[in-house]
């Protein structure tokens, strides 16, 4: 059960940020979905619904998505479908429509959940994260310790040529056992693996290999490189050995989809 002792709805982003920084016992409320993963009590809940962070802006060279924007709104967006089909594929695996109407990108990205489908696919694109006081590349943001801040928006460059998202699940609406995203750019590839069960990571060695060996035969070798360079672990869904073997399969599928 989720118990919130005091619930406030700031009228501006600045008001929400100042209150969040002042009250160290407070939590931000977006869709509120992940706050209910386990029973807890929150002294103050800060509702972000009036902070004007619910938007998708289609700019000339990039697309901006506000931190309060729901998965469903992104999934149904024309400009997202036209430019980043892998994002839509990833989000359709998250629960049902009712859940995707509630989950926000801020609530999925900022806590850096290892199971996040969205983080896996965004990491395979050229994504920037805009916090209240600064901006960072997504890969840099994910390596840092969590701090008290607000995710205002993300920005995704329109420079990707082809994308693929692969996931292994026990059932369609379950958390992923393993997630893989592959993106092809004019000068190389990006390969990310998430739900290891740790946070998604770039497979740097595999990316460098396939970028200089673009042919069908090199796909098998690249999948082995990726599986060997990243670490895997065991949880209630799968063993680390199983995840490592399945990593090879999903990477091969993703590479074939963007290369062949």
C-alpha positions in Angstrom: 0.0 0.0 0.0 1.3 3.5 -0.9 0.6 6.1 1.9 1.2 9.8 1.1 0.9 12.0 4.2 0.9 15.4 2.4 0.1 16.0 -1.3 1.0 19.2 -3.1 0.5 20.4 -6.7 3.0 23.2 -7.6 1.9 25.6 -10.3 5.3 25.9 -11.9 8.4 23.8 -12.5 10.5 26.1 -10.4 8.1 25.8 -7.5 8.2 22.1 -7.8 12.0 22.0 -7.9 12.5 24.4 -5.0 10.1 22.4 -2.8 11.7 19.1 -3.8 15.1 20.4 -2.9 13.9 21.9 0.4 11.9 18.9 1.6 14.4 15.9 1.6 11.5 13.6 2.7 9.5 14.4 -0.4 9.0 12.4 -3.7 8.0 13.5 -7.2 4.7 12.2 -8.5 4.3 11.7 -12.2 2.2 8.7 -13.2 2.9 7.2 -9.8 3.2 3.7 -11.2 6.6 2.7 -10.1 6.1 4.2 -6.6 3.6 1.4 -6.0 6.0 -1.4 -6.7 6.3 -2.0 -3.0 4.5 -0.8 0.2 5.9 2.5 1.4 5.0 5.8 3.2 5.9 9.2 1.6 5.8 12.3 3.8 5.2 14.6 0.9 4.2 13.9 -2.7 4.9 16.6 -5.2 2.5 16.3 -8.2 4.1 17.5 -11.5 0.9 17.6 -13.5 0.9 21.5 -13.7 4.6 21.9 -14.6 4.0 21.9 -18.4 6.3 18.9 -19.1 3.7 16.9 -21.1 4.7 17.5 -24.7 6.3 16.1 -27.9 8.0 18.7 -30.2 9.0 17.7 -33.7 12.0 20.0 -34.5 14.0 20.0 -37.7 16.9 17.9 -36.5 15.6 16.3 -33.3 12.5 15.5 -31.3 11.9 16.7 -27.8 9.8 14.8 -25.3 8.7 16.3 -21.9 9.4 14.4 -18.7 5.7 14.2 -17.8 4.7 12.7 -21.2 3.1 9.2 -21.0 4.3 6.1 -22.8 0.9 5.9 -24.6 1.3 9.5 -26.0 4.7 8.6 -27.3 3.5 5.3 -28.8 0.7 7.1 -30.7 2.9 10.1 -31.9 3.1 10.4 -35.6 6.6 11.9 -35.6 7.9 9.2 -33.2 6.5 6.5 -35.5 8.0 8.1 -38.5 11.5 8.6 -37.1 12.0 6.0 -34.3 10.0 2.9 -34.8 12.1 1.0 -32.3 10.8 3.3 -29.5 7.2 2.4 -30.4 8.1 -1.3 -30.5 9.8 -1.1 -27.1 6.9 0.7 -25.4 4.2 -1.6 -26.7 5.8 -4.3 -24.6 5.1 -2.4 -21.4 2.0 -3.7 -19.7 -1.4 -2.8 -21.2 -2.8 0.5 -22.6 -4.1 1.6 -19.2 -0.6 1.2 -17.7 1.1 3.0 -20.6 -1.4 5.9 -20.2 0.0 6.4 -16.7 3.8 5.7 -17.0 5.8 8.8 -17.8 9.3 9.0 -19.3 10.6 10.8 -16.3 9.5 8.1 -14.0 11.1 5.5 -16.2 14.4 7.2 -17.1 15.3 9.1 -13.9 15.4 6.2 -11.5 17.6 4.2 -14.0 15.6 1.0 -13.7 17.5 -2.0 -15.1 14.3 -3.5 -16.6 13.5 -0.3 -18.5 12.7 -1.0 -22.2 12.7 2.8 -22.8 16.2 3.3 -21.5 17.6 0.4 -23.6 16.2 1.8 -26.9 17.0 5.5 -26.1 20.6 4.5 -25.3 20.9 3.1 -28.9 20.0 6.5 -30.3 21.7 9.9 -29.8 19.7 11.0 -26.8 20.3 14.0 -24.4 18.7 14.3 -21.0 17.7 17.8 -19.8 17.6 18.1 -16.0 16.4 21.2 -14.1 19.9 22.7 -14.0 21.9 21.1 -16.8 21.9 18.8 -19.9 23.8 15.5 -20.4 24.2 12.7 -22.9 22.1 9.8 -21.8 25.1 7.4 -21.5 26.8 9.9 -19.1 23.6 10.4 -17.1 23.2 6.6 -16.5 26.7 6.2 -15.0 26.1 8.9 -12.3 24.8 8.4 -8.9 21.2 9.3 -8.4 20.6 12.9 -7.1 17.7 15.1 -6.3 16.7 16.8 -9.5 13.9 16.9 -12.1 14.0 15.5 -15.6 12.5 18.3 -17.7 12.8 16.6 -21.2 14.8 14.4 -23.5 16.0 15.2 -27.0 16.6 12.6 -29.7 18.6 13.4 -32.8 17.1 12.4 -36.2 20.3 11.0 -37.5 19.6 7.2 -37.3 19.1 5.3 -40.5 17.5 2.1 -39.2 16.6 0.7 -35.8 15.7 -2.6 -34.2 14.4 -3.6 -30.8 14.5 -7.2 -29.5 13.2 -8.5 -26.2 12.8 -11.8 -24.5 9.9 -12.2 -22.0 8.0 -14.9 -20.3 4.8 -13.2 -21.4 4.0 -10.1 -23.3 3.2 -7.9 -20.3 6.0 -9.2 -18.1 9.3 -7.5 -17.3 12.0 -8.4 -19.9 14.4 -11.2 -19.3 16.7 -9.4 -21.7 16.4 -6.4 -24.0 18.5 -5.5 -27.0 18.5 -2.4 -29.2 20.5 -1.9 -32.4 20.7 1.3 -34.4 22.5 2.0 -37.7 24.0 5.4 -38.4 25.8 6.8 -41.4 29.1 6.2 -39.6 28.6 3.1 -37.5 26.3 1.3 -35.2 25.1 1.4 -31.6 24.2 -1.8 -29.7 22.7 -1.7 -26.2 21.7 -4.5 -23.9 19.3 -4.0 -20.9 17.6 -6.1 -18.3 20.9 -8.0 -17.7 19.2 -7.5 -15.1 21.3 -4.3 -14.6 20.9 -1.0 -16.3 21.3 -0.9 -20.1 24.8 -0.5 -21.4 26.5 0.2 -24.7 28.4 -2.8 -26.2 31.4 -0.7 -27.2 33.6 -3.6 -28.5 30.8 -5.1 -30.5 29.9 -1.7 -31.9 33.5 -1.0 -33.1 33.8 -4.5 -34.6 30.6 -4.4 -36.7 31.2 -0.8 -37.8 34.4 -1.9 -39.5 33.1 -5.3 -40.7 29.7 -4.8 -42.2 28.7 -8.1 -43.7 26.5 -11.1 -42.9 29.4 -13.3 -41.7 30.5 -10.7 -39.1 27.1 -10.7 -37.4 27.8 -14.0 -35.7 31.2 -12.8 -34.4 29.8 -9.5 -33.2 27.1 -11.2 -31.2 29.8 -13.2 -29.4 31.8 -10.1 -28.7 28.8 -8.3 -27.2 27.9 -11.3 -25.0 31.5 -11.6 -23.7 32.1 -7.9 -23.1 29.0 -7.3 -20.9 28.2 -8.7 -17.5 25.0 -10.6 -16.7 23.5 -11.7 -13.4 20.9 -14.1 -12.0 17.5 -13.2 -10.7 14.0 -14.7 -10.4 13.5 -14.6 -14.2 16.7 -16.1 -15.5 20.3 -17.2 -14.8 23.2 -15.2 -15.9 24.3 -18.1 -18.2 20.9 -18.1 -19.9 21.0 -14.3 -20.4 24.5 -14.5 -21.9 23.4 -17.1 -24.5 20.2 -15.3 -25.3 22.2 -12.0 -25.8 23.9 -13.6 -28.8 20.5 -14.5 -30.3 18.9 -11.1 -29.8 22.0 -9.2 -31.0 22.1 -11.3 -34.2 18.4 -10.7 -34.8 18.8 -7.0 -34.3 21.9 -6.7 -36.6 20.2 -8.7 -39.4 17.2 -6.4 -39.2 19.3 -3.2 -39.7 22.0 -4.6 -42.1 20.4 -7.2 -44.3 
